[in-house]
Amino acid sequence: MSDRPFLSIVVTGRNDDYGGQFARRFFRVLAFNLEQLADRQVEVEVRLVEWNPIQGRPLLAQRLLTSLPARVRDSVTTYVVDGRYQDALSLNPRLKYLEYFAKNVGIRRAAGRFVLATNTDILFGEALVNVLATGALHEGRVYRANRIDLKLGIDDSEIHHALLENTDNHVPRPPIKPPLYAGATGDFVLLDKQTFDRIRGFNEIYRLARVGVDHNLLVKARSSGVPIADIGAPVYHVSHTTSFQVARNQASDSEAESLWGRRQWHQHEVIYDNPDGWGLAEAPLTRIDDQTWRVEFDWDAVAPLVDLRRIVLSGMPTSSGRSPV
Amino acid sequence: MPSGLLGLFGLARHSQVRAAKERVTELKRRSDEAAVRLESSRLDAERWKWKHEQLGTQLKAATKDAERWKTKTEGQNELLAKLRRLDAAEKKVDLAREHLFGMETKLDVIEAAINILDRRTRDRGAGPSPDPVPADLPASSHRE
């Protein structure tokens, strides 16, 4: 592998059995994706961010490294983030997982030319791997992908392309459309590292919600003059009981708040201007092993709870540039 | 004119009679021509009168049309002005709405931060400390 991989895959999770059999689901998905990319000689690294690990349970990172096939194991680096960051940063005590803060930790530290922020239950189809293998991606452009939901309960004991591409296994959902190509955005945001740094990752200012923070990045990108495009190949989503599409009509108010935070907020109109230290850039790192780092707690890495100047209307100038609109 | 002896008997020379007849014929011809010209002039006058009346009617209609168009144009200008005002008002409303969203988002963040700080204070278990009282005021002094 050259010094700089073509692609960094950023995912976040912890050993909390999220959605039932979380670790099993994640390991199988990651192994499938990495093996496909390895088969096509795509140089890839994985930045797993283990946010606020649960006390008394083994780290997800440790379990992952023993589960992955040997030939792809070395591509994974894990950042285990001190749980105090969740408490220090959160503006919503009910929201238990600041997913996009976690992803920013990985994005900030990614080394790849392109960075894909995705989720642990997203499978890459053959067409997507082909696109990545040809390397025909443009810098300065956000790539989005249509997500195809696989039916809950299908026999996924063995993942293969025929299983993914069989339309009998699909749950219909509307395709993504211009200009934002929004819809399940958190599952696939692909952007070159330099532009990701320029727009400063996902929103770290409005810390009350998880739902909509992904969409908000698209609004920010467009507002910063970064075009958005459909990569032209779908990804596949392994449904589980906490999938937003499955659980949004079943979860109680408190469960919904715990999973997704505030659901109604101005994600389409109001954007953000993250501080210089976004992605916990100032946090000290301690090496746990060759592939695992601990992100130590330090108040210097914690941005203030309130910084109103960093709440910006879409189309207004931010440090990442002004909207051309 | 009869002259001489013939004249005494009321008679005239043949040449005189012929000349008189020729004058009469000439006068009659002139009279006929004048009558024709008169008739022609009368017809012309009637035609011009008719034309005048027609033009008068057309003028009235045109004046009416002009009035109507003037009113219409004024109405359309007024409508255009109204549309322009509406467009400007819509833009102002959009801008105001955007600013409102911005303010709401800021208030969300401020309210959430206050709640977080309140919770942290309570979690520390310490009761609220009494307000410091300036040394030169009695302890029971009320603030207005």
Interface residues (C-beta under 8 A of the other chain):
Chain A: S90 L91 N92 P93 I205 Y206 R207 L208 R262 W265 H266 E269 V270 L305 V306 L308 I311 V312 L313 S314
Chain B: E98 H99 F101 G102 E104 T105 K106 D108 V109 I110 A112 A113 N115 I116 L117 R119
